[in-house]
Amino acid sequence: ESNQCIITIMNEQKEFNLNEIISQMYDFADYSPEEKEKLVNETSTMIMEVSLLEALNVEGEEIQQKFNDLLLTEPSDDVVTQFIAEKLPSFNTILLKEIEKLQKNLNADTTD
């Protein structure tokens, strides 16, 4: 049901906030707001990086080189987002799988 919720969020909104999704996955009762924000940001960054690397791996060396060349120009977030949307069609699917993995791991931790 939670996975369906994430898919629905992604389908209904062009821009979804990964931090909000992660915030709803964790129980932050024992965390200060600063600790919560730090954990959510670190987790979000990790998921995005893993997803990006996997998507680049799927697309092959030519796209990897184009992405490296793009990074050398110190692009804005919008330019990077546009590159991902145009050149990495597998990114969203991989991102969803990474979110699902995190959710499964969190659920496994809470059932121990």
Backbone as XML, in Angstrom:
<?xml version="1.0"?>
<chain id="A" units="angstrom">
  <residue number="1" name="GLU">
    <atom name="N" x="0.821" y="-1.189" z="0.000"/>
    <atom name="CA" x="0.000" y="0.000" z="0.000"/>
    <atom name="C" x="0.870" y="1.260" z="0.000"/>
  </residue>
  <residue number="2" name="SER">
    <atom name="N" x="1.961" y="1.246" z="0.778"/>
    <atom name="CA" x="2.855" y="2.403" z="0.810"/>
    <atom name="C" x="3.532" y="2.602" z="-0.535"/>
  </residue>
  <residue number="3" name="ASN">
    <atom name="N" x="3.942" y="1.478" z="-1.154"/>
    <atom name="CA" x="4.581" y="1.578" z="-2.469"/>
    <atom name="C" x="3.622" y="2.196" z="-3.470"/>
  </residue>
  <residue number="4" name="GLN">
    <atom name="N" x="2.378" y="1.808" z="-3.403"/>
    <atom name="CA" x="1.364" y="2.366" z="-4.292"/>
    <atom name="C" x="1.234" y="3.865" z="-4.061"/>
  </residue>
  <residue number="5" name="CYS">
    <atom name="N" x="1.325" y="4.280" z="-2.808"/>
    <atom name="CA" x="1.246" y="5.696" z="-2.464"/>
    <atom name="C" x="2.387" y="6.464" z="-3.114"/>
  </residue>
  <residue number="6" name="ILE">
    <atom name="N" x="3.589" y="5.918" z="-3.054"/>
    <atom name="CA" x="4.764" y="6.566" z="-3.661"/>
    <atom name="C" x="4.569" y="6.668" z="-5.161"/>
  </residue>
  <residue number="7" name="ILE">
    <atom name="N" x="4.114" y="5.582" z="-5.792"/>
    <atom name="CA" x="3.895" y="5.590" z="-7.233"/>
    <atom name="C" x="2.842" y="6.633" z="-7.590"/>
  </residue>
  <residue number="8" name="THR">
    <atom name="N" x="1.789" y="6.701" z="-6.804"/>
    <atom name="CA" x="0.733" y="7.687" z="-7.040"/>
    <atom name="C" x="1.295" y="9.096" z="-6.928"/>
  </residue>
  <residue number="9" name="ILE">
    <atom name="N" x="2.095" y="9.339" z="-5.911"/>
    <atom name="CA" x="2.712" y="10.663" z="-5.733"/>
    <atom name="C" x="3.533" y="11.014" z="-6.971"/>
  </residue>
  <residue number="10" name="MET">
    <atom name="N" x="4.319" y="10.063" z="-7.443"/>
    <atom name="CA" x="5.189" y="10.336" z="-8.586"/>
    <atom name="C" x="4.385" y="10.542" z="-9.860"/>
  </residue>
  <residue number="11" name="ASN">
    <atom name="N" x="3.290" y="9.816" z="-10.023"/>
    <atom name="CA" x="2.483" y="9.951" z="-11.225"/>
    <atom name="C" x="1.671" y="11.233" z="-11.235"/>
  </residue>
  <residue number="12" name="GLU">
    <atom name="N" x="1.260" y="11.694" z="-10.078"/>
    <atom name="CA" x="0.390" y="12.864" z="-10.004"/>
    <atom name="C" x="1.164" y="14.183" z="-10.020"/>
  </residue>
  <residue number="13" name="GLN">
    <atom name="N" x="2.404" y="14.150" z="-9.631"/>
    <atom name="CA" x="3.182" y="15.384" z="-9.539"/>
    <atom name="C" x="4.443" y="15.256" z="-10.375"/>
  </residue>
  <residue number="14" name="LYS">
    <atom name="N" x="4.728" y="16.278" z="-11.155"/>
    <atom name="CA" x="5.960" y="16.249" z="-11.941"/>
    <atom name="C" x="7.164" y="16.316" z="-11.002"/>
  </residue>
  <residue number="15" name="GLU">
    <atom name="N" x="7.046" y="17.147" z="-9.989"/>
    <atom name="CA" x="8.119" y="17.239" z="-9.006"/>
    <atom name="C" x="7.596" y="16.685" z="-7.693"/>
  </residue>
  <residue number="16" name="PHE">
    <atom name="N" x="8.185" y="15.608" z="-7.250"/>
    <atom name="CA" x="7.808" y="15.100" z="-5.944"/>
    <atom name="C" x="8.980" y="15.382" z="-5.026"/>
  </residue>
  <residue number="17" name="ASN">
    <atom name="N" x="8.712" y="15.445" z="-3.757"/>
    <atom name="CA" x="9.752" y="15.761" z="-2.812"/>
    <atom name="C" x="10.192" y="14.478" z="-2.111"/>
  </residue>
  <residue number="18" name="LEU">
    <atom name="N" x="11.346" y="13.998" z="-2.495"/>
    <atom name="CA" x="11.876" y="12.767" z="-1.921"/>
    <atom name="C" x="12.026" y="12.905" z="-0.408"/>
  </residue>
  <residue number="19" name="ASN">
    <atom name="N" x="12.385" y="14.082" z="0.063"/>
    <atom name="CA" x="12.534" y="14.287" z="1.502"/>
    <atom name="C" x="11.212" y="14.047" z="2.232"/>
  </residue>
  <residue number="20" name="GLU">
    <atom name="N" x="10.108" y="14.464" z="1.638"/>
    <atom name="CA" x="8.804" y="14.240" z="2.268"/>
    <atom name="C" x="8.477" y="12.754" z="2.328"/>
  </residue>
  <residue number="21" name="ILE">
    <atom name="N" x="8.798" y="12.040" z="1.261"/>
    <atom name="CA" x="8.552" y="10.595" z="1.239"/>
    <atom name="C" x="9.373" y="9.916" z="2.337"/>
  </residue>
  <residue number="22" name="ILE">
    <atom name="N" x="10.642" y="10.267" z="2.428"/>
    <atom name="CA" x="11.518" y="9.667" z="3.442"/>
    <atom name="C" x="11.033" y="10.039" z="4.844"/>
  </residue>
  <residue number="23" name="SER">
    <atom name="N" x="10.604" y="11.274" z="5.018"/>
    <atom name="CA" x="10.111" y="11.713" z="6.332"/>
    <atom name="C" x="8.954" y="10.853" z="6.809"/>
  </residue>
  <residue number="24" name="GLN">
    <atom name="N" x="8.123" y="10.410" z="5.874"/>
    <atom name="CA" x="6.974" y="9.592" z="6.244"/>
    <atom name="C" x="7.351" y="8.128" z="6.482"/>
  </residue>
  <residue number="25" name="MET">
    <atom name="N" x="8.540" y="7.727" z="6.054"/>
    <atom name="CA" x="8.965" y="6.338" z="6.202"/>
    <atom name="C" x="9.569" y="6.070" z="7.580"/>
  </residue>
  <residue number="26" name="TYR">
    <atom name="N" x="10.182" y="7.072" z="8.176"/>
    <atom name="CA" x="10.874" y="6.915" z="9.456"/>
    <atom name="C" x="9.970" y="7.301" z="10.620"/>
  </residue>
  <residue number="27" name="ASP">
    <atom name="N" x="10.257" y="6.727" z="11.772"/>
    <atom name="CA" x="9.639" y="7.174" z="13.016"/>
    <atom name="C" x="10.630" y="8.124" z="13.684"/>
  </residue>
  <residue number="28" name="PHE">
    <atom name="N" x="10.316" y="9.393" z="13.694"/>
    <atom name="CA" x="11.239" y="10.403" z="14.204"/>
    <atom name="C" x="10.918" y="10.848" z="15.626"/>
  </residue>
  <residue number="29" name="ALA">
    <atom name="N" x="10.163" y="10.063" z="16.349"/>
    <atom name="CA" x="9.736" y="10.453" z="17.694"/>
    <atom name="C" x="10.913" y="10.792" z="18.610"/>
  </residue>
  <residue number="30" name="ASP">
    <atom name="N" x="12.022" y="10.081" z="18.470"/>
    <atom name="CA" x="13.164" y="10.280" z="19.363"/>
    <atom name="C" x="14.214" y="11.248" z="18.809"/>
  </residue>
  <residue number="31" name="TYR">
    <atom name="N" x="13.902" y="11.944" z="17.731"/>
    <atom name="CA" x="14.867" y="12.828" z="17.079"/>
    <atom name="C" x="14.483" y="14.289" z="17.256"/>
  </residue>
  <residue number="32" name="SER">
    <atom name="N" x="15.492" y="15.137" z="17.368"/>
    <atom name="CA" x="15.239" y="16.577" z="17.355"/>
    <atom name="C" x="14.938" y="16.963" z="15.903"/>
  </residue>
  <residue number="33" name="PRO">
    <atom name="N" x="14.330" y="18.121" z="15.691"/>
    <atom name="CA" x="14.069" y="18.560" z="14.308"/>
    <atom name="C" x="15.351" y="18.636" z="13.467"/>
  </residue>
  <residue number="34" name="GLU">
    <atom name="N" x="16.458" y="19.041" z="14.097"/>
    <atom name="CA" x="17.728" y="19.139" z="13.377"/>
    <atom name="C" x="18.241" y="17.759" z="12.985"/>
  </residue>
  <residue number="35" name="GLU">
    <atom name="N" x="18.131" y="16.802" z="13.911"/>
    <atom name="CA" x="18.565" y="15.432" z="13.618"/>
    <atom name="C" x="17.697" y="14.824" z="12.518"/>
  </residue>
  <residue number="36" name="LYS">
    <atom name="N" x="16.407" y="15.080" z="12.592"/>
    <atom name="CA" x="15.485" y="14.572" z="11.573"/>
    <atom name="C" x="15.869" y="15.127" z="10.209"/>
  </residue>
  <residue number="37" name="GLU">
    <atom name="N" x="16.053" y="16.429" z="10.129"/>
    <atom name="CA" x="16.387" y="17.066" z="8.853"/>
    <atom name="C" x="17.700" y="16.514" z="8.292"/>
  </residue>
  <residue number="38" name="LYS">
    <atom name="N" x="18.692" y="16.350" z="9.155"/>
    <atom name="CA" x="19.983" y="15.825" z="8.709"/>
    <atom name="C" x="19.832" y="14.402" z="8.177"/>
  </residue>
  <residue number="39" name="LEU">
    <atom name="N" x="19.130" y="13.554" z="8.892"/>
    <atom name="CA" x="18.945" y="12.166" z="8.477"/>
    <atom name="C" x="18.167" y="12.083" z="7.162"/>
  </residue>
  <residue number="40" name="VAL">
    <atom name="N" x="17.117" y="12.875" z="7.046"/>
    <atom name="CA" x="16.315" y="12.877" z="5.819"/>
    <atom name="C" x="17.157" y="13.352" z="4.635"/>
  </residue>
  <residue number="41" name="ASN">
    <atom name="N" x="17.919" y="14.427" z="4.823"/>
    <atom name="CA" x="18.760" y="14.940" z="3.735"/>
    <atom name="C" x="19.832" y="13.944" z="3.325"/>
  </residue>
  <residue number="42" name="GLU">
    <atom name="N" x="20.471" y="13.317" z="4.299"/>
    <atom name="CA" x="21.514" y="12.329" z="3.983"/>
    <atom name="C" x="20.924" y="11.125" z="3.255"/>
  </residue>
  <residue number="43" name="THR">
    <atom name="N" x="19.767" y="10.660" z="3.703"/>
    <atom name="CA" x="19.122" y="9.508" z="3.079"/>
    <atom name="C" x="18.680" y="9.855" z="1.661"/>
  </residue>
  <residue number="44" name="SER">
    <atom name="N" x="18.105" y="11.016" z="1.494"/>
    <atom name="CA" x="17.660" y="11.470" z="0.175"/>
    <atom name="C" x="18.830" y="11.564" z="-0.793"/>
  </residue>
  <residue number="45" name="THR">
    <atom name="N" x="19.919" y="12.165" z="-0.337"/>
    <atom name="CA" x="21.111" y="12.297" z="-1.172"/>
    <atom name="C" x="21.649" y="10.931" z="-1.564"/>
  </residue>
  <residue number="46" name="MET">
    <atom name="N" x="21.697" y="10.023" z="-0.612"/>
    <atom name="CA" x="22.203" y="8.674" z="-0.875"/>
    <atom name="C" x="21.344" y="7.975" z="-1.934"/>
  </residue>
  <residue number="47" name="ILE">
    <atom name="N" x="20.028" y="8.038" z="-1.788"/>
    <atom name="CA" x="19.125" y="7.387" z="-2.739"/>
    <atom name="C" x="19.279" y="8.002" z="-4.133"/>
  </residue>
  <residue number="48" name="MET">
    <atom name="N" x="19.366" y="9.321" z="-4.204"/>
    <atom name="CA" x="19.518" y="9.987" z="-5.495"/>
    <atom name="C" x="20.843" y="9.608" z="-6.162"/>
  </residue>
  <residue number="49" name="GLU">
    <atom name="N" x="21.927" y="9.578" z="-5.375"/>
    <atom name="CA" x="23.228" y="9.237" z="-5.938"/>
    <atom name="C" x="23.270" y="7.805" z="-6.449"/>
  </residue>
  <residue number="50" name="VAL">
    <atom name="N" x="22.759" y="6.869" z="-5.665"/>
    <atom name="CA" x="22.734" y="5.466" z="-6.069"/>
    <atom name="C" x="21.899" y="5.308" z="-7.342"/>
  </residue>
  <residue number="51" name="SER">
    <atom name="N" x="20.755" y="5.964" z="-7.377"/>
    <atom name="CA" x="19.861" y="5.875" z="-8.539"/>
    <atom name="C" x="20.514" y="6.478" z="-9.781"/>
  </residue>
  <residue number="52" name="LEU">
    <atom name="N" x="21.163" y="7.612" z="-9.599"/>
    <atom name="CA" x="21.837" y="8.265" z="-10.716"/>
    <atom name="C" x="22.963" y="7.396" z="-11.257"/>
  </residue>
  <residue number="53" name="LEU">
    <atom name="N" x="23.787" y="6.856" z="-10.363"/>
    <atom name="CA" x="24.893" y="6.005" z="-10.805"/>
    <atom name="C" x="24.388" y="4.769" z="-11.537"/>
  </residue>
  <residue number="54" name="GLU">
    <atom name="N" x="23.335" y="4.161" z="-11.023"/>
    <atom name="CA" x="22.771" y="2.976" z="-11.677"/>
    <atom name="C" x="22.192" y="3.332" z="-13.046"/>
  </residue>
  <residue number="55" name="ALA">
    <atom name="N" x="21.474" y="4.452" z="-13.135"/>
    <atom name="CA" x="20.900" y="4.879" z="-14.414"/>
    <atom name="C" x="22.002" y="5.184" z="-15.427"/>
  </residue>
  <residue number="56" name="LEU">
    <atom name="N" x="23.070" y="5.823" z="-14.979"/>
    <atom name="CA" x="24.204" y="6.091" z="-15.873"/>
    <atom name="C" x="24.839" y="4.789" z="-16.329"/>
  </residue>
  <residue number="57" name="ASN">
    <atom name="N" x="24.943" y="3.832" z="-15.433"/>
    <atom name="CA" x="25.496" y="2.529" z="-15.777"/>
    <atom name="C" x="24.644" y="1.831" z="-16.838"/>
  </residue>
  <residue number="58" name="VAL">
    <atom name="N" x="23.335" y="1.916" z="-16.683"/>
    <atom name="CA" x="22.403" y="1.304" z="-17.637"/>
    <atom name="C" x="22.564" y="1.926" z="-19.024"/>
  </residue>
  <residue number="59" name="GLU">
    <atom name="N" x="22.735" y="3.241" z="-19.068"/>
    <atom name="CA" x="22.780" y="3.949" z="-20.357"/>
    <atom name="C" x="24.118" y="3.807" z="-21.081"/>
  </residue>
  <residue number="60" name="GLY">
    <atom name="N" x="25.185" y="3.496" z="-20.371"/>
    <atom name="CA" x="26.456" y="3.238" z="-21.043"/>
    <atom name="C" x="27.425" y="4.411" z="-21.063"/>
  </residue>
  <residue number="61" name="GLU">
    <atom name="N" x="28.585" y="4.135" z="-21.646"/>
    <atom name="CA" x="29.717" y="5.067" z="-21.583"/>
    <atom name="C" x="29.472" y="6.405" z="-22.269"/>
  </residue>
  <residue number="62" name="GLU">
    <atom name="N" x="28.776" y="6.399" z="-23.399"/>
    <atom name="CA" x="28.564" y="7.657" z="-24.117"/>
    <atom name="C" x="27.778" y="8.647" z="-23.257"/>
  </residue>
  <residue number="63" name="ILE">
    <atom name="N" x="26.704" y="8.179" z="-22.648"/>
    <atom name="CA" x="25.884" y="9.044" z="-21.783"/>
    <atom name="C" x="26.675" y="9.412" z="-20.523"/>
  </residue>
  <residue number="64" name="GLN">
    <atom name="N" x="27.439" y="8.466" z="-19.986"/>
    <atom name="CA" x="28.270" y="8.763" z="-18.811"/>
    <atom name="C" x="29.233" y="9.901" z="-19.126"/>
  </residue>
  <residue number="65" name="GLN">
    <atom name="N" x="29.856" y="9.868" z="-20.307"/>
    <atom name="CA" x="30.797" y="10.921" z="-20.690"/>
    <atom name="C" x="30.087" y="12.257" z="-20.870"/>
  </residue>
  <residue number="66" name="LYS">
    <atom name="N" x="28.892" y="12.221" z="-21.476"/>
    <atom name="CA" x="28.118" y="13.460" z="-21.636"/>
    <atom name="C" x="27.767" y="14.050" z="-20.269"/>
  </residue>
  <residue number="67" name="PHE">
    <atom name="N" x="27.427" y="13.175" z="-19.316"/>
    <atom name="CA" x="27.097" y="13.655" z="-17.973"/>
    <atom name="C" x="28.332" y="14.249" z="-17.298"/>
  </residue>
  <residue number="68" name="ASN">
    <atom name="N" x="29.467" y="13.573" z="-17.423"/>
    <atom name="CA" x="30.720" y="14.110" z="-16.862"/>
    <atom name="C" x="31.050" y="15.466" z="-17.463"/>
  </residue>
  <residue number="69" name="ASP">
    <atom name="N" x="30.890" y="15.586" z="-18.795"/>
    <atom name="CA" x="31.145" y="16.861" z="-19.472"/>
    <atom name="C" x="30.196" y="17.941" z="-18.946"/>
  </residue>
  <residue number="70" name="LEU">
    <atom name="N" x="28.939" y="17.563" z="-18.744"/>
    <atom name="CA" x="27.957" y="18.505" z="-18.207"/>
    <atom name="C" x="28.381" y="18.994" z="-16.819"/>
  </residue>
  <residue number="71" name="LEU">
    <atom name="N" x="28.808" y="18.065" z="-15.968"/>
    <atom name="CA" x="29.204" y="18.441" z="-14.607"/>
    <atom name="C" x="30.378" y="19.415" z="-14.593"/>
  </residue>
  <residue number="72" name="LEU">
    <atom name="N" x="31.256" y="19.297" z="-15.565"/>
    <atom name="CA" x="32.405" y="20.203" z="-15.641"/>
    <atom name="C" x="31.982" y="21.655" z="-15.870"/>
  </residue>
  <residue number="73" name="THR">
    <atom name="N" x="30.780" y="21.856" z="-16.397"/>
    <atom name="CA" x="30.281" y="23.215" z="-16.641"/>
    <atom name="C" x="29.601" y="23.807" z="-15.414"/>
  </residue>
  <residue number="74" name="GLU">
    <atom name="N" x="29.583" y="23.050" z="-14.301"/>
    <atom name="CA" x="28.928" y="23.469" z="-13.067"/>
    <atom name="C" x="27.480" y="23.911" z="-13.336"/>
  </residue>
  <residue number="75" name="PRO">
    <atom name="N" x="26.674" y="22.968" z="-13.843"/>
    <atom name="CA" x="25.300" y="23.309" z="-14.242"/>
    <atom name="C" x="24.382" y="23.565" z="-13.052"/>
  </residue>
  <residue number="76" name="SER">
    <atom name="N" x="23.289" y="24.246" z="-13.329"/>
    <atom name="CA" x="22.261" y="24.458" z="-12.305"/>
    <atom name="C" x="21.531" y="23.135" z="-12.079"/>
  </residue>
  <residue number="77" name="ASP">
    <atom name="N" x="20.794" y="23.073" z="-10.975"/>
    <atom name="CA" x="19.990" y="21.881" z="-10.691"/>
    <atom name="C" x="18.989" y="21.616" z="-11.809"/>
  </residue>
  <residue number="78" name="ASP">
    <atom name="N" x="18.426" y="22.682" z="-12.374"/>
    <atom name="CA" x="17.449" y="22.525" z="-13.451"/>
    <atom name="C" x="18.066" y="21.866" z="-14.682"/>
  </residue>
  <residue number="79" name="VAL">
    <atom name="N" x="19.292" y="22.237" z="-15.003"/>
    <atom name="CA" x="19.977" y="21.660" z="-16.160"/>
    <atom name="C" x="20.261" y="20.177" z="-15.915"/>
  </residue>
  <residue number="80" name="VAL">
    <atom name="N" x="20.687" y="19.832" z="-14.707"/>
    <atom name="CA" x="20.942" y="18.428" z="-14.363"/>
    <atom name="C" x="19.639" y="17.638" z="-14.419"/>
  </residue>
  <residue number="81" name="THR">
    <atom name="N" x="18.569" y="18.210" z="-13.881"/>
    <atom name="CA" x="17.268" y="17.551" z="-13.898"/>
    <atom name="C" x="16.807" y="17.315" z="-15.335"/>
  </residue>
  <residue number="82" name="GLN">
    <atom name="N" x="17.017" y="18.288" z="-16.189"/>
    <atom name="CA" x="16.629" y="18.158" z="-17.596"/>
    <atom name="C" x="17.447" y="17.052" z="-18.271"/>
  </residue>
  <residue number="83" name="PHE">
    <atom name="N" x="18.746" y="16.989" z="-17.981"/>
    <atom name="CA" x="19.597" y="15.939" z="-18.541"/>
    <atom name="C" x="19.082" y="14.566" z="-18.112"/>
  </residue>
  <residue number="84" name="ILE">
    <atom name="N" x="18.795" y="14.423" z="-16.828"/>
    <atom name="CA" x="18.301" y="13.143" z="-16.314"/>
    <atom name="C" x="16.997" y="12.766" z="-17.017"/>
  </residue>
  <residue number="85" name="ALA">
    <atom name="N" x="16.090" y="13.722" z="-17.150"/>
    <atom name="CA" x="14.791" y="13.453" z="-17.776"/>
    <atom name="C" x="14.954" y="13.035" z="-19.244"/>
  </residue>
  <residue number="86" name="GLU">
    <atom name="N" x="15.882" y="13.665" z="-19.945"/>
    <atom name="CA" x="16.042" y="13.409" z="-21.378"/>
    <atom name="C" x="16.946" y="12.217" z="-21.683"/>
  </residue>
  <residue number="87" name="LYS">
    <atom name="N" x="17.993" y="12.038" z="-20.909"/>
    <atom name="CA" x="19.026" y="11.059" z="-21.260"/>
    <atom name="C" x="19.016" y="9.792" z="-20.417"/>
  </residue>
  <residue number="88" name="LEU">
    <atom name="N" x="18.296" y="9.818" z="-19.287"/>
    <atom name="CA" x="18.307" y="8.658" z="-18.392"/>
    <atom name="C" x="16.875" y="8.164" z="-18.156"/>
  </residue>
  <residue number="89" name="PRO">
    <atom name="N" x="16.289" y="7.532" z="-19.170"/>
    <atom name="CA" x="14.893" y="7.097" z="-19.035"/>
    <atom name="C" x="14.663" y="6.085" z="-17.914"/>
  </residue>
  <residue number="90" name="SER">
    <atom name="N" x="15.696" y="5.383" z="-17.506"/>
    <atom name="CA" x="15.546" y="4.373" z="-16.447"/>
    <atom name="C" x="15.615" y="4.971" z="-15.043"/>
  </residue>
  <residue number="91" name="PHE">
    <atom name="N" x="15.943" y="6.258" z="-14.933"/>
    <atom name="CA" x="16.179" y="6.861" z="-13.624"/>
    <atom name="C" x="14.978" y="6.730" z="-12.687"/>
  </residue>
  <residue number="92" name="ASN">
    <atom name="N" x="13.790" y="7.083" z="-13.155"/>
    <atom name="CA" x="12.621" y="7.049" z="-12.261"/>
    <atom name="C" x="12.323" y="5.647" z="-11.765"/>
  </residue>
  <residue number="93" name="THR">
    <atom name="N" x="12.448" y="4.671" z="-12.649"/>
    <atom name="CA" x="12.212" y="3.281" z="-12.250"/>
    <atom name="C" x="13.228" y="2.845" z="-11.210"/>
  </residue>
  <residue number="94" name="ILE">
    <atom name="N" x="14.481" y="3.197" z="-11.430"/>
    <atom name="CA" x="15.550" y="2.842" z="-10.485"/>
    <atom name="C" x="15.324" y="3.558" z="-9.155"/>
  </residue>
  <residue number="95" name="LEU">
    <atom name="N" x="14.944" y="4.821" z="-9.213"/>
    <atom name="CA" x="14.682" y="5.588" z="-8.002"/>
    <atom name="C" x="13.563" y="4.936" z="-7.179"/>
  </residue>
  <residue number="96" name="LEU">
    <atom name="N" x="12.501" y="4.541" z="-7.852"/>
    <atom name="CA" x="11.402" y="3.859" z="-7.153"/>
    <atom name="C" x="11.881" y="2.575" z="-6.490"/>
  </residue>
  <residue number="97" name="LYS">
    <atom name="N" x="12.716" y="1.821" z="-7.196"/>
    <atom name="CA" x="13.240" y="0.566" z="-6.628"/>
    <atom name="C" x="14.090" y="0.847" z="-5.396"/>
  </residue>
  <residue number="98" name="GLU">
    <atom name="N" x="14.877" y="1.909" z="-5.429"/>
    <atom name="CA" x="15.713" y="2.263" z="-4.278"/>
    <atom name="C" x="14.850" y="2.693" z="-3.089"/>
  </residue>
  <residue number="99" name="ILE">
    <atom name="N" x="13.783" y="3.432" z="-3.359"/>
    <atom name="CA" x="12.866" y="3.828" z="-2.287"/>
    <atom name="C" x="12.214" y="2.581" z="-1.688"/>
  </residue>
  <residue number="100" name="GLU">
    <atom name="N" x="11.809" y="1.660" z="-2.556"/>
    <atom name="CA" x="11.191" y="0.415" z="-2.083"/>
    <atom name="C" x="12.168" y="-0.406" z="-1.243"/>
  </residue>
  <residue number="101" name="LYS">
    <atom name="N" x="13.450" y="-0.449" z="-1.672"/>
    <atom name="CA" x="14.468" y="-1.170" z="-0.888"/>
    <atom name="C" x="14.600" y="-0.569" z="0.504"/>
  </residue>
  <residue number="102" name="LEU">
    <atom name="N" x="14.652" y="0.759" z="0.560"/>
    <atom name="CA" x="14.757" y="1.443" z="1.850"/>
    <atom name="C" x="13.550" y="1.113" z="2.715"/>
  </residue>
  <residue number="103" name="GLN">
    <atom name="N" x="12.381" y="1.153" z="2.117"/>
    <atom name="CA" x="11.160" y="0.869" z="2.857"/>
    <atom name="C" x="11.173" y="-0.561" z="3.397"/>
  </residue>
  <residue number="104" name="LYS">
    <atom name="N" x="11.591" y="-1.511" z="2.587"/>
    <atom name="CA" x="11.679" y="-2.910" z="3.027"/>
    <atom name="C" x="12.666" y="-3.055" z="4.171"/>
  </residue>
  <residue number="105" name="ASN">
    <atom name="N" x="13.816" y="-2.385" z="4.061"/>
    <atom name="CA" x="14.828" y="-2.436" z="5.124"/>
    <atom name="C" x="14.291" y="-1.845" z="6.419"/>
  </residue>
  <residue number="106" name="LEU">
    <atom name="N" x="13.585" y="-0.727" z="6.307"/>
    <atom name="CA" x="13.015" y="-0.095" z="7.508"/>
    <atom name="C" x="11.956" y="-1.003" z="8.119"/>
  </residue>
  <residue number="107" name="ASN">
    <atom name="N" x="11.137" y="-1.614" z="7.279"/>
    <atom name="CA" x="10.105" y="-2.522" z="7.786"/>
    <atom name="C" x="10.739" y="-3.749" z="8.443"/>
  </residue>
  <residue number="108" name="ALA">
    <atom name="N" x="11.819" y="-4.253" z="7.871"/>
    <atom name="CA" x="12.519" y="-5.406" z="8.463"/>
    <atom name="C" x="13.116" y="-5.026" z="9.819"/>
  </residue>
  <residue number="109" name="ASP">
    <atom name="N" x="13.637" y="-3.807" z="9.909"/>
    <atom name="CA" x="14.220" y="-3.356" z="11.188"/>
    <atom name="C" x="13.170" y="-3.233" z="12.281"/>
  </residue>
  <residue number="110" name="THR">
    <atom name="N" x="11.963" y="-2.850" z="11.912"/>
    <atom name="CA" x="10.923" y="-2.655" z="12.926"/>
    <atom name="C" x="10.264" y="-3.955" z="13.347"/>
  </residue>
  <residue number="111" name="THR">
    <atom name="N" x="10.476" y="-5.019" z="12.564"/>
    <atom name="CA" x="9.867" y="-6.309" z="12.939"/>
    <atom name="C" x="10.822" y="-7.186" z="13.725"/>
  </residue>
  <residue number="112" name="ASP">
    <atom name="N" x="12.046" y="-6.759" z="13.879"/>
    <atom name="CA" x="13.037" y="-7.545" z="14.661"/>
    <atom name="C" x="12.751" y="-7.472" z="16.151"/>
  </residue>
</chain>
